[in-house]
Amino acid sequence: MHKIKVAVIGPGNIGTDLMYKIFRSPNLEMAMMCGIVESEGIRRAAGLGVKTSTDGVYAAVAEPEIKIVFDATGAAPHLKHAPLLRQAGKVAIDLTPAAVGPYCVPCVNLDRLQQLDNINMVTCGGQATIPIVHAVGRVAGAAYAEIVACIASKSAGPGTRANMDEFTETTSKAIEVVGGADKGKAIIVLNPAEPPLMMTNTITVRVKDPSVGLEAITDSVNRIVAEVKQYVPGYTLRVPPMMEGDKVTAIVQIEGQGDFLPAYSGNLDIINSAAVAAAENIASRLLEKGDA
Amino acid sequence: MKKQKVHVVDTTLRDGSHAMRHNFGVEQVSVITKGLDRCGISMIELSHGDGLGGASYTYGFSKISEFDLLRAAGEQVGDAILTALLLPGIGTIADLEQAYDCGARAVRVATHITEADVSAQHILAAKHLNMMAVGFLMLSHMSEPKAIAEEAKKMESYGADYINLADSAGHLLPNDVRRRIKAVRDAVSIPVGFHAHNNLAMAMANSLAAVEEGASYIDATLCGLGAGAGNAQVEVLAGVLQMAGFETGLNFYGLMDLAQEVVQPILQRPQIIDSGALIGGYAGVYSSFLLHVYAAAEQFELEPRDILVELGRRHMVGGQEDMIIDVAYQLSQSKSTSR
């Protein structure tokens, strides 16, 4: 089977974990790891036989065979990378908070986005909770949706720590734009317990039509959990939907696949898994078109 | 010898908001703020109990928006500094700016005791607004003095004007408080404060231990109104600090009258150490979980103490009220399978 060549920019924890996931992909080929300096991440990729470069985005742009580029740098660099990648005809999968392109949560809206050349993967908390908001909302309507994401302190990197508002504000907005809630609210808590806790997320929705009933809501939630599980194997419903009046609560947990990052880093696993799932979907379309 | 000055920070309208289930009204806030200001309180903290932006399913919705309450308080303050609490991850800089517009001139940026680095963004934003910024470290029983000092130093480096250690679970004993205050005082060049909870009846003893160790800001509330078993009772603190030879500038009788005449009549439940509050303190559980635990215990037909002990065993931290439902659900599942 043909594969679509992809590059990863940003050889940090996220980028390296992405690389391992791409290795497993049936239709993506890990063609290049790009950084801006010699680093542990660059050396690791080279050691695994991946072509590397310290020319950053320019190395990926210069390679015509590369069709999809994952950007695992930061918001400011991605703002510079996005127009360069677009000019070079690459599809950008943006894992930074820059959000140049629309938010993508694969099981919810990838079908509508697969023609675009830049999609943003929201946040880890968004990937974990928006499917549930959507599942509840599509059967009962969502007037308000609130999520609490708890991640192990050890899996919150310096970028997250320096800008907690970016997480809460981006996730809140995506709960509305992608999840379909009229109003969204996101909360993030870091927990330093040892051994580190698995990422858990609580989703609470004020539904518009409680008469739909718990059974229909639970059925919709179970279906979406099965869909997410296809690209995030460790995604599980810890507490199934519970209903009190118009309030529906459910809790999900994510155990990471332990590719590069430990299993408790379900937060990093889910955003990376979602990014790879989106890329695979786009790759299938390119392969059908005979672009490869 | 000149008496050591202690600034008393009143948090009736913030920590007390937990005990009021976030039901403070505009008139109550106006009267309490005016009274506190006249009684010599240095800082008056007001926001949702979980800080700005806390109004939610998880922590409880506010009857009146904290911004409307801040505005009402802002009209009453004279010398006292109107202060908001902000937990990064819950509140945002946008919330802080709105609080400033409503009259807040100080913010206490609160993080878990090991996570000071998430406060940098908000402390910086506060300084940019020309606000006083306080680095507030929660659940200080969950870390050792040396490590706490390192976290305090980070907050100092971001621009904090003082460091406040919170015994959010009411778990510390006076010697534990002394060691922590001393470690932080030795590490930073800014003042240090302390925030007590009364779950083990140590709020007053711990507050006194803190000032004796050199803390110069102490949190307290009228009638001790606050999460869990409540906080150090401000009218008592006024008397105790005076007896112990500290300068507070507080009006002792005025605070007693405010507590008796204004706060006592509006209490929704007695501010006492009931068994849930006691177990919370003993097991080291964040005090504001208590009323949510009682609600979950009723919903799932469980013993509240079992939920609290499990929350303590899981090392849940401030802001994880959502996990009360998780614990209650898991306990109810194991109860039904063992039947």
Interface residues (C-beta under 8 A of the other chain):
Chain A: E146 V148 C150 S153 P158 R161 A162 N163 M164 D165 F167 T168 E169 K185 I187 I188 V189 L190 N191 P192 A193 L197 T200 T202 T204 R206 R238 V239 M242 E244 K247 T249 I251
Chain B: S56 Y57 T58 P88 G89 I90 T92 I93 A94 H112 T114 E115 D117 V118 A120 Q121 Q299 R314 H315 M316 V317 G318 G319 Q320 D322 M323 I325 D326 Y329 Q330
